[in-house]
C-alpha cells in the first residue's frame, strides 16, 4: 500500500505534541525536527548533515546542446522513468571501466548565433567526474584516443547512446 511520507511525518509531529506523552521536552524537540525537515529546503538541510554528504554532494554539470536535443532527452527520460543524472553517472562509470567510449564530437557547422543552444544541468558526483576526466587524459596520452574526452562530452554521448534521437522520416515520393 503506497504511503504519503509527508502526511505520515506531519501526523507523527502532531501526535508527539499530544499531552500525556513521556518527556514532553524531548518529544517537542523531535516534533520540531520533523517540522524542520518538512519545511521548504528541509531535505537540503538534512542532507548537509549527513557525514559523507559534504564530500559526495553532486554539483550540477552544465552540458551545452541544441534545444531539440535537450527536449528529447527530458521527454525520453520521463517516458522510460529514468533520471538523467543517474544515467550520466552510469555513463561516467562505464567510461572509466572501459565499457563505453564516446565518439569525438563534431564541431557545429552553423554560426553559433544562429543555433538554438541551451544548457542541460545534470548533478554528477565530483569524484566520478574527476576520475572520468583523468581517464580521458590517460587514454589520449597512451595513444588509445586522439582526443581527451571530458565529463560533459562523455555524459552527452552516453545519454544519446541510451536515449537516441529518433530517426528523421523521409517524405513519400522523394
N, C-alpha and C positions, 0 to 999 in steps of 0.2 A: 504494500500500500504506500503510495508516494506521500511524503510529508512536506509541509511548508516549514522549513527550518526557521525562517524569520518569525512566523506565527508561534512556533513552539518556544523559541527563546523569549519572545515577548510575554507569553503566558507564564513561563518559568520565572521571569523577573517579577511579575505581579504576585505570584504565589510566594516567592521568597520574602516579599514585603508584608504578607499577611501576619496579623498579630498571633502570638502563641507559638511561633517557631523558635527553636533553640538559638541562643546567642544572636539576638537581633542585630547587633552592630556588624558582625561578620557577614550575616546574610544580606544586610543592606548594602554592604560593600560589594558583595558578589552580584547583587542586582544592578548596582551602578556600573560594574564592569560589563555586564551583559548589555546594558543600555548603551554604553560607550562603543561596544563592538557593533551594535546595530545602527549607530548614528552614521551620518554621511562620512565617508573616509575611515570608518571604524576598522574595516578589514585591512586597510593600509597600515593603520597604527598597530594592529595586532601582528601583521606580517613583519613589520620592522623590529618587533621584539623577539622574534624567533632567532636563536643563536646563529644559525647558518644563513639567515636571510640577508644580512648585510653584505656578505661576500657573494651570495648567489642571486642577488637581485638581477633581473633580466632587463637591462635597459633597452629602449627602443632602438632599432637599427633602421634608418631610413633607406629605402631602396627606390631609386628613380625608375620610372617606366611610363609607357603611354597609358592614358586614362582607360582605354578599352581593355588593356591587359589587366590593370588593377580591378576594374569592374568584373571582368571574367573570373579572376582569382577569388574575389569575395563571393560571387554567386556560386561558383563551383564548390568552394569550401562549405558554404551553407548547405548546398544540396547534398553533399556527402557527409555532413555532420562532423567536419574536422576543423581544427583550429590552425590558421596559417602559421602562427608562432611555433606550434608543435611540429608541423611539417618542416618548417625551416630548420629547427634544431635537429630533426631526423636527417635532413639533407646534409647538415654540417657533420654529424656523426658518420654518415656513410662516406662522405668525402675523406674525413680523417682516417677511416678504416680501409680506404681504397675501394669501396663498393660503388662509388659514384664519382664521375669526373665530368664537370661541365664543359660544354664546348666553348671555345673562345667567343665572346660576344662580338657581334659586328657593329661597327660604328654606324650611327644613323646617317642615312643619305640625305635627309632633308635638313633644311635650315632649322636650328633649334627654336627659333621664334615662331616657326610655322607648326611645330609639333604641339600636341596637347599632352605635355609631360606633367606627371603628378608624382607624389611620394606615397609609397606603401610603407607603413611603420609596422615592424614585427618585433616583438620582445624576444631577445635571444640571450641566453646565458653568456656572460662576459668571458668566462674561462673557455667555453666552447668556441666562441668567436676567435679568441687569441690562438687556440690550437689550430683552427682551420686556416687562419692567416699564415701561421708558421708552416703548416703543411704545404700550403701553396708555394711559399718561398723555397722549401726543400725540394719540391717536385721540379721547379724551374732550375735550381742550382744543380740538381742531379741530371738535368737534361731530359727528364721524362715528359716535361711540358715546355713549350716555348713561351709560356707566359705564366705569371703567378696569380692564380685566381684569388680574389678577395671575398670576404664574407658576403657582401651584397650580391656579387656575381654568382656565387655558389648557391645562395638561397633562392635567388630569382630563377636560375636554371633548374633547380630541383623542384620548385613549386610548379613550373611549367612542364616539367617531366611527369609529375604526379597528377597535375590538373591541366592537361594540354588544351591549348586553344582549339576551338572547333575549326575544322577544315572549311575553307570558303567553297560554297557550291557554285558550279558553273551554270550559267543560264542555258536553257534548252535551245538547241539550234545554233549555238555559237561555238 
